[in-house]
């Protein structure tokens, strides 16, 4: 069981979400301790293709498609499910530096 969930809502930001995922996954915390959950708000760009590639590369990455439009619905859908654990609700502009 993961101790931390990083929830990233996104809409039509394929390149930025790809960079964000890579930065999170390449930091120094062991991947067994956290999961990354991307909630896509029905993007119409190439976000789904990017997320499929990243899911194949990172076993702790989960992808969910939110069909109800709007940032609030997208952010809260996965955040509420993970309230029992420590969660970090991020936007796709969250770019942690690599140490």
C-alpha positions in Angstrom: 0.0 0.0 0.0 1.3 3.4 -0.9 1.7 6.0 1.8 1.3 9.1 -0.4 -0.9 9.7 -3.4 0.0 12.6 -5.8 -3.2 13.5 -7.7 -2.7 15.5 -10.9 -5.8 16.8 -12.7 -5.2 17.6 -16.3 -7.0 18.8 -19.4 -5.3 19.2 -22.8 -1.8 19.5 -21.3 -0.1 16.4 -22.7 3.5 17.7 -22.8 3.3 19.4 -19.4 1.7 16.4 -17.7 4.4 14.2 -19.3 7.1 16.4 -17.9 5.5 16.6 -14.4 5.2 12.8 -14.3 8.8 12.3 -15.3 10.0 14.8 -12.6 8.0 13.1 -9.9 9.1 9.6 -10.9 12.7 10.6 -11.1 13.1 12.0 -7.6 14.8 10.2 -4.7 11.8 8.7 -2.8 11.4 5.0 -3.4 8.4 4.4 -5.8 6.9 1.8 -3.4 6.0 4.6 -1.0 3.9 6.7 -3.3 1.5 6.6 -6.3 0.9 9.1 -9.0 -2.7 9.4 -10.1 -3.5 11.5 -13.2 -7.2 12.4 -13.6 -7.8 13.4 -17.2 -10.8 15.6 -17.7 -11.6 14.2 -21.2 -8.7 15.8 -23.0 -8.9 16.2 -26.8 -5.2 16.5 -27.5 -2.7 13.7 -27.3 -2.9 13.4 -23.4 -4.3 9.9 -23.5 -1.4 8.6 -25.7 1.2 10.2 -23.4 -0.5 8.7 -20.3 -0.5 5.3 -21.9 3.3 5.6 -22.6 4.0 6.8 -19.0 1.8 4.1 -17.5 3.9 1.4 -19.3 7.1 3.0 -17.9 6.0 3.7 -14.3 4.2 0.9 -12.4 3.0 3.2 -9.7 1.2 5.5 -12.1 -2.6 5.3 -12.3 -4.7 7.0 -14.9 -8.4 7.8 -14.7 -10.7 9.6 -17.1 -13.2 12.0 -15.6 -16.2 12.5 -18.0 -17.9 15.2 -15.9 -16.3 18.4 -17.2 -14.8 20.9 -14.8 -11.7 21.3 -12.6 -13.5 20.7 -9.3 -15.0 17.4 -10.3 -11.7 16.2 -11.7 -9.6 17.2 -8.7 -12.0 15.8 -6.1 -12.9 12.5 -7.8 -9.6 10.8 -6.9 -8.7 13.0 -3.9 -11.8 11.9 -2.0 -11.1 8.2 -2.7 -7.6 8.6 -1.1 -8.5 10.6 2.0 -7.4 7.8 4.3 -3.9 8.3 3.1 -1.7 11.3 2.8 -2.6 12.9 -0.5 -1.0 15.8 -2.4 -3.4 17.5 -4.9 -1.2 19.0 -7.6 -1.8 20.9 -10.8 0.2 20.1 -13.9 2.5 22.9 -13.2 4.0 21.1 -10.2 7.6 20.5 -11.3 9.7 19.2 -8.4 13.4 19.7 -8.9 15.6 16.6 -9.1 18.2 16.2 -6.3 
